[in-house]
Amino acid sequence: MSKLILNILGLAALGILFGCEKELNKYEGKPTVYFYDAGKIPAFNGDNPKDSTIMSFSLAKAQDSIVNMVISVTGAKSDVDRPYKLVINPKSDAVAGSHYEILNSNFVIKKNRLADTVKIKFFRRTEMQSKTYLLNFDLEENENFSPEMKYRTISNRQVSLVSYRWFVNDIIKKPGRWLDGYFGTFTRKKLLLMAEVLGIEPAYLDASVSIAESTAYGKFMQRYLNEQKAAGKTVYEDDGSEMMMGVSVQ
């Protein structure tokens, strides 16, 4: 009986050893490459991993914007530079040279590093006022890295580790603190004129402007419009109506 028990224990030990060897084998081969924003560990509450970003010019004065996209790899650091393969997904409809430009000359994890930053310059274009354009990046396998880790699940939501999407537009939105009583009916043309005349960023009216500032801004803009009209340069909205500020500042 004891010999039978010993045989059974021996087989069990071999089975465990074989199972462990199979598990270890999963980690052999190339390091994996992934988008940092998708694979990161949240640093604070609300810092959620993501595989896409909306890049909107709607409340900005700038005509272009440079953004960073970080690529990370697993495994140990290397004492040589290691190129990785980053490609544009054919689903993208953003046009290189017109809607964006990639500022990196190559895609490389530098020696003694585990990450690289891809710099993308987006250009503000008129067609973005009515359409959102997609720029979709994919990480693919090459001689140095494998995109073996494809997804992670967070709160029943799948986040891609190897595909990242940028949605870029200039579709205007009404700022959160736009008060019709001071600023009148919201229009894109009025918002941009206010930003120009007042020397503020449109985004300032979204979350930062105070009631006192809104009153002052409304009165200043109405005085400006009145002066333009008196000079024979009446400012009109795109629909042909005269631009007016709110009833509280008339």
Secondary structure as UniProt FT lines:
FT   HELIX           2..25
FT   TURN            26..27
FT   STRAND          32..35
FT   HELIX           36..39
FT   TURN            45..46
FT   STRAND          52..56
FT   TURN            58..59
FT   STRAND          64..73
FT   STRAND          82..83
FT   STRAND          85..88
FT   TURN            90..91
FT   TURN            97..99
FT   STRAND          100..102
FT   STRAND          108..109
FT   TURN            111..112
FT   STRAND          115..123
FT   HELIX           126..129
FT   STRAND          133..140
FT   STRAND          151..154
FT   TURN            155..156
FT   STRAND          157..160
FT   STRAND          163..169
FT   TURN            176..177
FT   HELIX           180..183
FT   HELIX           188..198
FT   TURN            202..203
FT   HELIX           204..207
FT   HELIX           211..230
FT   TURN            231..232
FT   TURN            238..239
FT   HELIX           247..249
//
